[in-house]
Amino acid sequence: MSDSRTRILDAAEALFAETGYEATSTARIALAAEVPKGLVFHYFPQKMDVLLTLIDERTEIEEPPEEPLPPDPAGALRRLASRLPLRASPSMRRILFREADTHRTARDRLTALNRELVRRARRALELTLPGTRGDAARLEIAAATFATVLLYQENLFHLTGDRIDPDALADLITRALT
């Protein structure tokens, strides 16, 4: 990948996270990337192509490593929280949330990530709380709550400076289920 293309994407990521896609012009991206405006269009024929490329290349959902779960449900959730399966910077996470209302690609990536987090959290809870397997609705709600907080915490921090402790969240959810 060329250095200019990378600088364009880096500049666009920072600007889209700061001011949003609509408020960021290609001229501003070029200026921040220190490249001629025409070079932006060489790599990305339309501004939308910049956003789509950022989402495709910088927000991958990762596969979990093959290893046994901790035996306790809180430990399993803590591990999931520490290994959030989205390979993306906090800026890219802000872009996904900001642009999800108006850009289908961002919404689709957030939807896929949410579903994957819920699936992994539900599976971790099922495996570590075998007595609750028959209570699918409670496990689904617990998994969905855990995923929602994990996904939303970057936006909360950006807006308020407050962080949510994922370990405390894991403990809280586990206590609610036991």
C-alpha positions in Angstrom: 0.0 0.0 0.0 1.4 3.4 -0.9 2.5 5.9 1.7 0.2 8.6 0.2 -2.8 6.3 0.3 -2.2 5.5 3.9 -1.7 9.2 4.8 -5.1 9.9 3.1 -6.8 7.2 5.0 -5.2 8.3 8.3 -6.2 11.9 7.7 -9.8 10.9 6.8 -10.1 8.7 9.9 -9.0 11.5 12.2 -11.3 14.1 10.4 -14.3 11.9 10.1 -14.0 11.0 13.8 -13.7 14.6 14.8 -16.2 16.4 12.6 -18.1 13.6 10.7 -18.2 12.4 7.2 -20.6 15.1 5.8 -18.6 18.0 7.4 -15.3 16.8 6.0 -14.3 17.9 2.5 -11.9 16.0 0.3 -9.8 19.3 0.2 -9.5 19.1 4.0 -8.5 15.4 3.8 -5.8 16.3 1.2 -4.5 19.2 3.3 -4.3 17.0 6.4 -2.6 14.2 4.5 -0.2 16.7 2.9 -1.1 15.5 -0.6 -2.6 17.2 -3.7 -6.4 17.0 -3.8 -6.2 15.1 -7.1 -4.3 12.3 -5.5 -7.2 11.7 -3.1 -9.4 11.2 -6.2 -6.7 9.0 -7.8 -7.1 6.5 -5.0 -10.7 7.2 -4.1 -12.9 8.3 -7.1 -15.6 9.6 -4.7 -15.4 10.8 -1.0 -17.8 7.9 -0.2 -15.0 5.5 -1.3 -12.8 6.9 1.4 -15.4 6.0 4.1 -16.1 2.6 2.6 -12.4 1.8 2.5 -11.9 2.9 6.1 -14.7 0.7 7.2 -13.6 -2.3 5.1 -9.9 -2.1 6.0 -9.9 -0.7 9.5 -12.8 -2.4 11.3 -12.3 -6.1 10.9 -14.1 -8.6 13.2 -11.5 -11.0 14.5 -11.7 -14.7 15.1 -11.1 -15.6 18.8 -7.9 -17.6 19.5 -8.4 -21.3 20.3 -8.0 -21.6 24.0 -10.1 -22.8 26.9 -12.4 -20.4 28.7 -11.8 -19.5 32.3 -14.0 -21.7 34.5 -16.1 -18.9 36.0 -18.6 -16.8 34.0 -17.2 -13.4 35.1 -13.7 -14.5 34.0 -15.0 -15.6 30.6 -16.8 -12.3 30.1 -13.7 -10.4 31.3 -11.6 -12.2 28.7 -14.1 -11.3 26.0 -14.0 -7.7 27.1 -10.2 -7.6 27.0 -10.3 -9.1 23.5 -13.0 -7.1 21.9 -13.3 -8.8 18.5 -13.2 -5.5 16.6 -9.8 -4.5 15.3 -10.4 -0.8 15.1 -9.1 2.3 16.7 -11.3 4.4 19.0 -11.6 6.8 16.1 -13.0 4.2 13.8 -15.4 3.1 16.5 -16.7 6.7 16.7 -17.0 6.8 12.9 -19.0 3.6 12.9 -21.5 4.9 15.5 -21.6 8.4 14.0 -22.2 7.3 10.4 -24.4 4.2 11.1 -27.6 6.3 10.8 -26.8 7.5 7.3 -24.4 5.0 5.8 -25.5 1.4 5.4 -21.9 0.0 5.4 -21.3 1.5 8.9 -24.6 0.2 10.1 -24.0 -3.3 8.7 -20.6 -3.5 10.3 -22.0 -2.4 13.7 -24.8 -4.9 13.4 -22.4 -7.7 12.5 -20.1 -6.8 15.4 -23.0 -6.6 17.9 -24.4 -10.0 16.8 -20.9 -11.5 17.1 -20.3 -10.1 20.6 -23.8 -11.3 21.8 -23.1 -14.7 20.3 -19.7 -15.0 22.0 -21.0 -13.6 25.4 -24.0 -16.0 25.3 -21.7 -19.0 24.5 -19.3 -18.1 27.3 -22.2 -17.8 29.7 -23.7 -21.1 28.6 -20.4 -22.9 29.0 -19.6 -21.5 32.4 -23.1 -21.5 33.8 -24.3 -25.0 32.8 -27.4 -24.8 35.1 -28.8 -21.8 33.2 -28.9 -23.4 29.7 -32.6 -23.8 30.0 -33.0 -20.1 30.7 -32.2 -18.9 27.2 -34.1 -15.6 27.5 -32.0 -14.5 30.6 -28.8 -15.5 28.9 -29.7 -13.6 25.7 -30.5 -10.5 27.7 -27.3 -10.7 29.7 -25.2 -11.3 26.6 -26.9 -8.4 24.8 -26.4 -6.1 27.7 -22.7 -7.0 27.9 -22.2 -6.5 24.2 -24.1 -3.1 24.2 -22.0 -1.7 27.0 -18.7 -2.9 25.4 -19.6 -1.3 22.1 -20.9 1.9 23.6 -18.2 2.6 26.1 -15.9 4.2 23.5 -18.6 6.7 22.6 -19.3 7.3 26.3 -15.7 8.0 27.0 -15.4 10.4 24.0 -18.5 12.3 25.1 -18.1 12.4 28.8 -14.6 11.2 29.7 -16.2 8.4 31.8 -15.1 4.8 31.5 -17.1 1.7 32.3 -15.1 -0.9 34.1 -15.6 -4.1 32.0 -14.5 -6.3 35.0 -17.2 -4.8 37.2 -19.7 -5.2 34.3 -18.8 -8.9 34.0 -19.2 -9.4 37.8 -22.5 -7.6 37.8 -24.0 -9.7 35.0 -22.7 -12.9 36.5 -24.2 -12.1 39.9 -27.6 -11.3 38.1 -27.5 -14.8 36.6 -26.5 -16.8 39.6 
